[in-house]
Amino acid sequence: MAKYIMEEMPDLQNTGKRITYPKFARVDNASIKELAQRVGDVSGFSPGDIEGILLQTSIEMAHIMAEGRSVKIDGIGTFTASLALYKDKEREGAEEGSEHRNAQSIYVGNVNFRVDKIMLRRINERCRLERASWKKQRSSQKFTPEQRLKLALKYLDEHSFLTVHEYRKLTGLLQTAATIELKQWGDQPNSGIGIAGRGAHRIYIKKKQEEE
């Protein structure tokens, strides 16, 4: 039986309205060993062989996507790599005569996944939901977005970088709200906050004076 909670959306537009959405109360991640064991239990293949195939599949998927192609796995979905500019590179202008970005300015920033409808149907056929016993989570309303930005900038005056975890402690926001809002500050040119790193290693830094 899967459990769910109702979590509050961050009010980034300052509308004053509280909107909640259902969210799985996720317990943990299934490891590749567990997946291989479960496939082995119903297929008769060795879990070790299955794990090796899955690992090699991930390597070959990377090779295919590095060629600019998508990988479609029936019953699972389609994987497509997406490109991004390095943070210190300016975007290429659309006007004639604008400076062009060369290949050294670009990297694979993410892999987008579009789920197969068969996978969704299988999940829904087996999913039995039960509301978790704990109350819905809400972000603290102690500070306004402007006050939270000031707290972040003050923190960066005293520290070399800021993480989402520290931003949560400063502001009282929940994980989702803190992640979205901090990224929003990092994307705004005049916020005074910049982004360094990517993925799980992303941190937020004080922008240099010339960048403001």
C-alpha positions in Angstrom: 0.0 0.0 0.0 1.5 3.3 -1.1 1.0 6.4 1.1 0.5 10.0 0.0 0.6 13.4 1.6 -0.7 16.8 0.5 2.1 19.3 0.1 1.7 23.0 -0.3 2.9 24.7 -3.5 5.2 27.7 -3.0 3.4 31.0 -3.5 6.1 32.6 -5.7 3.6 35.1 -7.2 2.5 36.4 -3.7 -1.1 35.7 -4.4 -1.9 34.8 -0.8 -3.6 31.6 -2.0 -2.5 28.2 -0.5 -2.6 25.5 -3.1 -1.8 21.9 -2.3 -1.1 18.9 -4.4 -0.9 15.1 -3.7 2.6 13.6 -3.4 3.9 10.1 -2.8 5.3 9.8 0.7 8.4 8.1 -0.8 10.2 5.8 1.5 13.4 5.0 -0.4 14.9 4.1 -3.8 14.9 0.6 -5.2 18.4 -0.5 -6.0 19.6 -2.2 -9.1 20.2 -5.3 -7.1 16.6 -5.4 -5.8 15.3 -4.8 -9.4 17.5 -7.6 -10.8 16.3 -9.9 -8.0 12.7 -9.2 -8.7 13.1 -9.7 -12.4 15.0 -12.9 -11.7 12.2 -14.2 -9.4 9.6 -14.0 -12.2 11.8 -14.7 -15.3 14.1 -17.6 -14.3 17.2 -15.6 -15.3 20.1 -15.1 -12.9 19.9 -11.8 -10.9 23.6 -11.4 -11.5 23.1 -11.7 -15.3 20.2 -9.3 -15.2 22.2 -6.7 -13.2 25.0 -6.9 -15.6 22.7 -6.5 -18.6 21.1 -3.4 -16.9 24.4 -1.8 -16.3 25.6 -2.5 -19.8 22.3 -1.2 -21.1 22.9 2.1 -19.3 26.3 2.4 -20.9 25.0 1.7 -24.4 22.1 4.2 -23.9 24.7 6.9 -23.1 26.6 6.1 -26.3 23.4 6.3 -28.4 22.3 9.6 -26.8 25.8 11.0 -27.3 25.1 10.6 -31.0 22.1 12.9 -30.7 19.6 10.1 -30.8 16.7 9.2 -28.5 16.3 5.8 -26.8 12.8 4.3 -26.8 12.2 1.3 -24.5 8.7 -0.1 -25.1 6.8 -0.3 -21.9 9.1 2.2 -20.1 9.5 5.4 -22.1 11.8 7.5 -24.3 15.1 9.1 -23.1 16.4 12.2 -24.9 19.5 14.1 -24.0 19.2 17.9 -23.9 22.0 20.5 -24.3 22.9 23.5 -22.2 25.4 26.3 -22.2 28.1 26.5 -19.6 27.2 29.1 -16.9 30.0 31.5 -17.9 28.9 31.6 -21.6 26.5 34.2 -22.9 23.5 33.0 -25.0 23.9 33.3 -28.8 21.9 36.2 -30.2 19.3 35.6 -32.9 20.3 38.8 -34.8 22.5 38.6 -37.9 26.1 39.1 -37.0 25.8 38.0 -33.4 28.6 36.0 -31.9 28.1 32.2 -32.3 28.6 29.7 -29.6 31.0 26.9 -30.5 30.9 23.3 -29.3 33.2 24.0 -26.4 30.5 26.2 -24.9 27.9 23.5 -24.9 27.4 20.3 -22.8 24.7 17.7 -22.1 22.9 19.3 -19.2 20.1 16.7 -18.7 18.3 13.7 -20.0 14.5 14.2 -20.5 12.3 11.2 -20.0 8.8 10.8 -21.5 7.0 7.8 -19.9 5.3 5.2 -22.0 1.5 5.1 -21.6 1.8 1.3 -21.0 4.0 2.1 -17.9 1.5 4.5 -16.6 -1.3 2.0 -17.0 0.7 -0.7 -15.3 1.4 1.6 -12.3 -2.2 2.6 -12.0 -3.4 -1.0 -12.2 -1.2 -1.9 -9.2 -1.2 1.3 -7.2 -3.4 1.3 -4.0 -3.2 4.6 -2.2 -3.7 5.4 1.5 -3.4 8.8 3.0 -0.4 9.1 5.4 -1.3 9.6 9.0 0.8 12.8 9.4 -0.7 16.2 8.5 0.0 18.0 5.2 3.3 19.8 5.2 3.4 23.6 4.8 6.3 26.0 4.3 6.8 28.6 7.0 5.1 31.9 6.2 7.3 33.8 8.7 9.2 35.7 5.9 8.1 37.3 2.6 10.1 36.3 -0.5 11.9 39.7 -0.3 12.9 39.0 3.3 14.1 35.5 2.3 16.3 36.9 -0.4 17.8 39.3 2.1 18.5 36.4 4.4 20.2 34.5 1.6 22.4 37.5 0.7 23.3 38.1 4.3 24.3 34.4 4.6 26.5 34.7 1.4 28.2 37.8 2.9 29.5 35.5 5.7 29.9 32.2 3.8 31.3 31.2 0.4 28.2 29.4 -0.8 24.6 28.5 0.1 22.9 25.1 -0.3 19.2 24.3 -0.5 19.5 22.6 2.9 20.9 25.8 4.5 18.2 27.9 2.7 15.5 25.7 4.3 17.0 26.3 7.7 17.2 30.0 7.1 13.7 30.4 5.8 11.5 27.6 7.1 10.6 26.5 3.5 10.0 22.9 2.6 12.4 21.1 0.3 10.4 21.7 -2.9 9.6 25.3 -2.2 13.2 26.1 -1.1 14.6 24.4 -4.3 12.3 26.3 -6.6 12.7 29.6 -5.0 16.4 29.5 -4.6 16.8 28.5 -8.3 14.5 31.4 -9.2 16.8 33.8 -7.4 19.8 32.2 -9.2 18.1 32.7 -12.6 17.2 36.4 -11.9 20.0 38.7 -13.2 19.5 41.3 -10.5 19.0 39.1 -7.4 22.6 39.2 -6.4 22.7 35.3 -6.3 24.4 33.1 -8.9 24.5 29.4 -9.5 27.6 27.1 -9.6 27.8 23.4 -10.3 24.8 21.4 -11.5 22.6 18.5 -10.5 23.2 17.2 -7.0 26.3 19.4 -6.8 24.6 22.7 -7.4 25.3 25.5 -5.0 24.5 29.2 -4.9 27.0 31.9 -4.6 27.2 35.7 -4.3 27.4 37.3 -7.7 30.5 39.4 -8.4 30.0 43.1 -8.6 30.5 43.2 -12.4 27.9 40.6 -12.9 25.2 42.5 -11.2 
